[in-house]
Amino acid sequence: MKTTNIRLSAIFRATLLALAIVLCIGVFGCAKAPIQYGEVDQTKTEEDLNIRGTIKFTVNNESGTADEAMAPRNVVNKFMEKYTSTKVVYEEANRTTYPARISAGDIGDVFWVDGIDANNYQQNHNALMPLDAYFKPLNIDMGDIYTGALDIGKIGGRQYMIPRKIGEQILIYNQTMLQAAGIDFDNTVATSWEDFKNICKQLTVIEDGKIQQSGAAFKIWWHPIWQMFFRGFGGEWINSKEHTVTITDSNEVMQGVNELVAAVQEGWLYPEDMTGNINAISYAIPDGDSNISGVCFKTFGAMTWLTRLGNAYDRLKIDWDFCPFPAFPTHTVSTGATGYVVYNRTTNPDTAAAFALFFLTPEGQTAYHSQKGGNVPVLKSLADEDFWKGVGTPWEDKNYMAFVSYTDKTKPSDIAAQAPMEIAEIFSNNNMINTFARIFNGQADAQTAFEKMQTQANEKWKTILS
């Protein structure tokens, strides 16, 4: 009996140990797969790649709605139709869980990121597999892709993020207000900055020292917006090759800064989402979406804003449409992108890469953007197609060509695509709000305020390089 008990106890302990090992590997990711470096023999063709088996696809569905999930789910189905020996397991997970899941080794083989996340996961987590070596074997037509979207996904000269869309900055505007003022406006071209200023000044109403109506409302603190001012007069505020930030040392950059500051101080440019930080200027215009009856031109950052803003205008019975961002003397358009990356611990690199790059094919782009939850295609060949323009909405008659109107003049909107994360953090939204607030409240002039940020950034960049 005693011998039997000893044997049973030993078997029990061995079973517990085996179970612990399984749990450690399966749940906590104790044994990660080897790192995949994304190197592919350039003589290989698609048929030579091992595109088969199962991969997991992790998507950040921020709204949590079935509509938002339709676009990525449709791509999954189309991919499996093309590659019949594959299975893509679709899952939704909030982006806040990604760092922990990367550390644990259980993030999807392919997962969603924005440009900032991509830089973070590669630079700080060493978690991504470069994908550019797969372009040729998978026969990706590089000449058909908007380079502004591709550039967001490049890190250290390699392509890590594959864009699912292009996010060129445009404006949404109050056509009813323009008509009431008798102003003819052409929304098919970028209005020159001087003409835009004159239109906005005509529309601005100031009574008893309080701004009742403004010609435009920009999120001036947001990196896609202020960078267009900084570059708009021939200056380059950041140099990725020389590792320098030049704001107050550049007359051209400061001309853009001063144009922006003057526009707010004159009242015709409403600093959206930061008026609560300004005491020296009095506004009768409310902040948020409710300001659409008090402003004409308004920041429109991405197609995902369409339902919210379209409904807001319609509730107030305001006629509205889209137009390109106004053209500064040096015309550039801030452009962002979100997309997908491949986890470099994937056990199925060829299939994961093929799925990510499927988003750069006409089939993948059509599958994605023809559904609710879609956006603006990254392929030039699809610009004139109707399937992506207001899909599933009552606004199919709007000027969607504004979203792809100046793609040859795009510049990355994400600072993390141009400089290390530490530099991007110096110019964070909160820091820019605080800097502009100090200027508008008379606590510092623009030269002093931005000289401080310039110095801080350049000193930080030197420490990173040393």
C-alpha positions in Angstrom: 0.0 0.0 0.0 2.8 2.4 0.9 4.6 1.7 -2.4 1.4 2.2 -4.3 0.8 5.6 -2.6 4.4 6.7 -3.4 3.9 5.7 -7.1 0.6 7.5 -7.3 2.1 10.6 -5.7 5.0 10.6 -8.2 2.5 10.2 -11.1 0.4 13.1 -9.6 3.4 15.4 -9.3 4.5 14.6 -12.9 1.0 15.3 -14.2 1.0 18.6 -12.4 4.4 19.5 -13.8 3.3 18.6 -17.4 0.1 20.7 -16.9 2.1 23.6 -15.6 4.4 23.5 -18.7 1.4 23.4 -21.0 -0.2 26.3 -19.3 3.0 28.3 -19.3 3.5 27.8 -23.0 -0.1 28.1 -24.1 -1.3 30.8 -21.8 1.6 32.8 -20.6 3.8 32.5 -23.7 6.9 31.3 -21.7 8.3 29.5 -24.8 8.1 32.0 -27.7 8.7 31.0 -31.3 12.0 32.1 -32.9 12.2 35.5 -34.4 11.5 35.8 -38.1 13.6 38.3 -40.0 11.5 38.6 -43.1 14.3 37.7 -45.5 13.1 36.1 -48.7 15.1 34.9 -51.8 14.2 37.5 -54.4 14.2 34.8 -57.1 11.2 33.1 -55.5 7.7 33.5 -56.8 4.4 33.4 -55.0 4.2 29.7 -55.8 7.5 29.1 -54.0 6.3 30.6 -50.8 4.7 28.4 -48.1 1.3 30.1 -48.1 -0.8 27.6 -46.2 -1.9 26.8 -42.7 -3.5 28.9 -39.9 -2.8 32.4 -38.7 -4.5 34.7 -36.2 -5.6 38.2 -37.2 -6.0 40.7 -34.3 -8.1 43.8 -35.0 -8.7 46.8 -32.9 -12.5 47.5 -33.2 -12.7 50.7 -31.3 -16.4 51.2 -31.8 -17.2 47.6 -31.0 -19.8 47.6 -33.7 -20.5 44.9 -36.3 -20.4 47.6 -39.0 -16.8 48.4 -38.2 -15.9 44.7 -38.3 -17.4 44.1 -41.8 -14.4 45.5 -43.7 -11.6 43.4 -42.1 -13.8 40.3 -42.0 -14.5 40.6 -45.7 -10.7 40.8 -46.4 -10.3 37.6 -44.4 -12.9 35.8 -46.5 -11.4 37.0 -49.8 -7.9 36.0 -48.8 -9.1 32.5 -47.9 -10.9 32.2 -51.2 -7.7 33.0 -53.0 -5.4 30.9 -50.9 -7.6 27.9 -50.3 -5.0 26.1 -48.1 -5.1 28.9 -45.5 -7.3 29.7 -42.5 -7.3 33.1 -40.9 -8.8 33.3 -37.4 -10.3 36.7 -36.8 -10.3 38.2 -33.3 -11.0 41.6 -31.8 -8.9 43.0 -29.0 -8.5 46.5 -27.6 -5.2 48.1 -28.6 -4.4 48.8 -24.9 -3.9 45.0 -24.5 -1.3 44.7 -27.3 1.9 45.4 -25.3 1.1 42.7 -22.8 0.1 40.3 -25.5 3.3 41.0 -27.4 5.3 40.3 -24.3 3.3 37.1 -23.6 3.7 36.0 -27.2 0.0 35.5 -27.9 -0.7 38.5 -30.2 -2.0 37.7 -33.6 0.4 36.8 -36.4 -1.0 39.9 -38.1 -2.4 42.8 -36.0 -3.6 46.3 -36.4 -1.5 49.4 -35.6 -1.2 53.1 -36.3 2.1 54.7 -37.2 3.0 55.5 -33.6 2.2 52.0 -32.4 4.3 50.5 -35.2 7.4 52.5 -34.2 6.8 51.7 -30.5 6.4 47.9 -31.1 9.5 47.8 -33.2 11.8 50.2 -31.4 10.8 49.3 -27.8 9.6 45.7 -28.1 11.5 44.4 -31.2 8.2 42.7 -32.1 7.8 43.3 -35.9 8.9 41.5 -39.0 9.9 43.6 -42.0 7.8 42.9 -45.1 9.6 44.6 -48.0 11.4 41.5 -49.1 8.0 40.0 -49.9 7.0 42.7 -52.3 8.7 41.2 -55.4 7.8 37.5 -54.7 4.1 38.5 -54.1 4.1 40.7 -57.2 3.0 43.9 -55.4 2.6 46.8 -57.8 4.6 49.4 -56.0 3.9 52.1 -58.6 0.2 51.9 -57.8 0.5 52.7 -54.1 0.3 56.2 -52.6 3.8 56.7 -51.2 2.4 59.0 -48.5 0.7 56.0 -46.9 3.6 53.7 -47.3 6.0 56.1 -45.7 4.1 56.0 -42.4 4.9 52.3 -42.1 8.7 52.6 -42.7 11.1 52.3 -39.8 14.8 52.6 -40.3 14.3 52.3 -44.1 12.3 49.0 -43.9 8.6 48.5 -44.4 7.0 47.2 -41.3 3.4 48.5 -41.4 1.2 47.8 -44.5 -1.3 50.6 -44.8 -5.0 49.7 -45.2 -6.0 53.3 -46.1 -4.6 56.8 -46.8 -5.6 59.6 -44.4 -5.0 62.8 -46.3 -6.0 65.9 -44.3 -9.0 67.7 -45.8 -11.8 70.0 -44.6 -15.5 69.6 -44.1 -17.4 72.9 -44.7 -20.7 74.6 -44.1 -22.1 75.3 -47.6 -25.2 76.9 -46.1 -23.0 79.6 -44.5 -21.2 80.3 -47.8 -24.4 80.6 -49.7 -25.9 83.0 -47.2 -22.8 85.2 -47.5 -23.0 85.1 -51.3 -19.6 83.4 -51.7 -19.0 81.1 -54.6 -16.6 78.3 -53.6 -14.9 75.6 -55.7 -14.4 72.5 -53.7 -12.6 70.6 -56.4 -9.2 72.4 -55.9 -7.2 73.6 -53.0 -7.9 77.3 -52.4 -4.8 79.4 -52.1 -4.0 80.4 -48.5 -4.5 84.1 -49.2 -7.9 83.5 -50.8 -8.9 81.2 -48.0 -8.0 83.8 -45.4 -10.1 86.4 -47.2 -13.1 84.1 -47.4 -12.8 83.3 -43.7 -12.5 86.9 -42.7 -15.7 87.7 -44.6 -17.5 85.0 -42.6 -16.2 86.0 -39.2 -18.5 87.9 -36.9 -17.2 89.7 -33.7 -19.6 91.6 -31.5 -18.9 93.3 -28.2 -15.5 91.8 -28.1 -16.8 88.2 -28.4 -16.3 86.0 -31.5 -19.8 84.9 -32.6 -18.8 83.2 -35.8 -15.5 82.1 -37.3 -14.5 81.4 -40.9 -12.7 78.2 -39.9 -12.1 75.8 -37.0 -8.9 73.8 -36.9 -7.4 71.5 -34.4 -4.2 73.6 -34.4 -2.6 71.6 -31.7 -2.9 68.3 -33.6 0.3 67.2 -35.5 -1.3 66.8 -38.9 -2.5 70.5 -38.8 0.3 72.5 -37.3 2.9 70.8 -39.4 1.3 72.0 -42.6 1.7 75.6 -41.3 5.3 74.9 -40.3 6.1 73.6 -43.8 3.8 75.9 -45.7 6.2 78.7 -46.5 9.2 76.7 -47.7 10.6 75.6 -44.3 11.4 72.1 -43.0 10.9 72.1 -39.3 12.4 68.6 -38.8 15.3 66.9 -40.6 15.4 63.1 -40.2 18.8 62.7 -41.9 20.5 65.5 -40.0 18.7 64.7 -36.7 17.7 68.3 -36.1 14.6 70.3 -35.3 14.5 73.8 -36.8 11.6 76.1 -35.9 12.7 79.5 -34.6 16.0 79.3 -36.5 14.1 79.2 -39.8 12.4 82.3 -41.1 10.2 80.2 -43.3 9.0 77.9 -40.5 8.4 80.9 -38.3 6.4 82.6 -41.0 4.0 79.6 -40.9 3.9 79.7 -37.1 3.1 83.4 -37.1 0.4 83.0 -39.7 -1.3 80.4 -37.5 -1.0 82.5 -34.4 -2.3 85.6 -36.1 -5.3 83.8 -37.6 -6.4 82.8 -34.1 -5.7 86.2 -32.6 -7.7 87.9 -35.3 -10.7 85.6 -34.6 -11.3 84.1 -38.0 -9.6 80.8 -37.0 -11.2 79.0 -34.1 -8.7 76.8 -32.1 -10.9 73.8 -31.9 -10.9 71.7 -28.7 -8.6 74.1 -26.8 -10.7 77.2 -26.2 -11.1 76.2 -22.6 -7.3 76.8 -22.2 -7.5 80.4 -23.6 -8.5 83.3 -21.3 -7.5 86.2 -23.4 -9.9 85.6 -26.3 -13.7 85.4 -25.8 -15.8 83.0 -27.8 -19.6 82.6 -28.1 -19.0 79.5 -30.2 -19.3 76.3 -28.3 -16.6 73.6 -28.6 -17.0 70.1 -30.0 -19.3 69.1 -32.8 -21.9 71.7 -31.7 -19.7 74.4 -33.2 -20.6 73.5 -36.8 -23.3 76.2 -37.0 -20.8 78.8 -35.9 -17.9 78.0 -38.2 -17.5 77.4 -41.9 -14.5 75.2 -42.6 -13.6 72.5 -40.1 -10.9 69.9 -39.6 -11.8 66.5 -41.1 -9.1 64.0 -40.3 -10.4 60.7 -41.5 -13.3 58.9 -43.1 -14.1 57.4 -39.8 -15.4 60.8 -38.7 -18.1 60.7 -41.5 -21.0 59.3 -39.6 -20.6 61.4 -36.5 -20.1 64.7 -38.4 -22.5 64.0 -41.2 -25.3 63.3 -38.8 -24.4 66.5 -36.8 -24.7 68.7 -39.9 -27.9 66.9 -41.0 -29.6 67.4 -37.6 -29.1 71.1 -38.0 -30.3 71.0 -41.6 -26.9 72.5 -42.8 -25.8 71.7 -46.3 -22.2 70.5 -46.2 -19.4 69.0 -48.3 -15.7 68.2 -48.4 -12.8 70.3 -49.9 -9.0 70.0 -50.0 -7.0 71.7 -47.3 -6.0 75.2 -48.4 -2.8 75.5 -50.4 0.1 77.3 -48.7 2.8 78.8 -51.0 4.6 75.5 -50.5 1.8 73.0 -50.8 2.1 69.9 -48.7 -0.7 67.8 -47.2 -0.3 65.9 -43.9 -1.1 62.3 -44.4 -1.5 59.5 -42.0 -2.3 55.8 -42.3 -3.2 52.9 -40.1 -2.7 49.3 -41.1 -1.3 45.9 -40.2 2.0 44.4 -39.1 3.4 40.9 -38.8 4.5 39.6 -35.4 8.1 38.5 -35.7 7.4 35.4 -33.5 4.9 34.1 -36.0 5.3 30.4 -36.9 3.9 30.9 -40.3 5.8 33.9 -41.8 4.9 33.4 -45.5 1.2 33.2 -44.8 1.2 36.1 -42.4 3.2 38.3 -44.9 0.9 37.3 -47.8 -2.1 38.2 -45.7 -0.7 41.6 -44.7 0.3 42.4 -48.2 -3.1 41.3 -49.5 -4.1 44.8 -48.4 -1.9 46.3 -51.1 -3.7 44.4 -53.9 -6.8 45.5 -55.8 -8.7 42.5 -54.5 -7.8 43.3 -50.9 -8.4 47.0 -51.1 -11.8 46.4 -52.9 -12.8 43.9 -50.3 -12.0 46.2 -47.5 -13.3 49.6 -48.7 -16.4 48.3 -50.4 -17.8 47.5 -46.9 -19.0 49.5 -43.9 -16.0 50.2 -41.8 -14.0 50.8 -45.0 -12.1 54.0 -45.7 -10.0 55.5 -48.5 -8.0 53.1 -50.8 -4.3 53.3 -50.9 -4.1 52.4 -54.6 -4.1 55.1 -57.3 -6.0 52.8 -59.7 -9.0 52.8 -57.3 -9.3 56.6 -56.9 -12.0 57.0 -59.5 -14.0 54.0 -58.4 -17.3 54.7 -56.7 -17.4 51.7 -54.3 -15.5 53.4 -51.5 -17.3 56.8 -51.6 -19.8 57.0 -48.8 -20.5 53.3 -48.8 -23.7 52.5 -46.9 -24.4 56.2 -46.1 -26.9 58.8 -47.4 -24.0 61.0 -48.5 -22.8 59.4 -51.7 -23.1 62.8 -53.6 -20.4 64.4 -51.5 -17.0 65.4 -52.9 -15.0 62.3 -51.9 -12.3 63.1 -54.4 -11.0 65.6 -51.9 -9.6 62.6 -50.0 -7.2 61.8 -52.8 -6.8 65.2 -54.4 -3.1 66.0 -53.7 -1.6 62.6 -52.9 1.6 63.7 -54.7 2.2 66.4 -52.1 1.8 64.3 -49.0 4.0 64.4 -46.0 3.9 62.0 -43.0 1.6 63.4 -40.3 3.1 61.2 -37.5 6.2 62.7 -36.0 7.3 59.2 -35.0 7.7 58.4 -38.7 10.3 61.2 -38.8 12.1 61.1 -35.5 12.5 58.9 -32.4 9.6 58.5 -30.1 11.3 60.7 -27.5 11.3 63.6 -30.0 7.6 62.9 -30.9 6.7 63.1 -27.2 8.1 66.6 -26.9 5.6 67.7 -29.6 2.7 65.7 -28.2 -0.8 67.1 -28.4 -0.9 68.2 -24.8 2.5 70.0 -25.1 1.3 71.8 -28.2 -2.0 72.8 -26.5 0.0 74.2 -23.6 2.5 76.0 -25.8 -0.2 77.7 -28.0 -2.3 78.5 -24.8 0.7 80.4 -23.4 1.1 82.3 -26.6 -2.6 83.3 -26.8 -2.8 84.2 -23.2 0.2 86.5 -23.5 2.5 84.4 -21.3 5.1 84.0 -24.0 5.6 85.1 -27.6 5.8 82.5 -30.4 9.6 82.9 -30.8 10.3 82.3 -27.1 7.8 79.4 -26.7 8.9 77.5 -29.7 12.6 78.2 -29.2 12.3 76.3 -25.9 10.8 73.3 -27.6 13.4 73.4 -30.4 16.2 73.4 -27.9 14.7 70.6 -25.8 14.2 68.5 -28.9 17.7 69.0 -30.3 19.4 68.3 -26.9 17.3 65.1 -26.6 18.2 64.0 -30.1 21.9 64.4 -29.3 21.6 62.2 -26.3 19.8 59.5 -28.3 22.6 59.5 -30.9 25.4 59.5 -28.4 
